[in-house]
């Protein structure tokens, strides 16, 4: 996935035109390959609670779709109505991030796989939550071993 986050806290997001141009360059590069390659256009607007919220996220996703992104991704959508809106208005197949509840700051998702499929989500990611759950489990087991001296 190609993100619109610059990686620099002071800079924040790339402006929309640059973010779209980056996706377009990736789509062009993928088209030149001799094998299938999926380009996902990702906006961090919702995840980081940035100005414009879902409206700005949609504008960016629509721009990504307009230059050929194969999949569209706005992590941070936490309710089915917002997801439904993005699926309806983004302009292409949508990916949704649903972290495992054991390590999600927001607890269990208020929807399941079937509900996401019903609203048209085409891809579901769990992000790094499986790794974080494994690390948390291992850390708890080590704490118990040290505290109780039991396995």
Order of alpha helices (4+ residues) and beta strands (2+ residues): beta-alpha-beta-alpha-beta-alpha-beta-alpha-beta-alpha
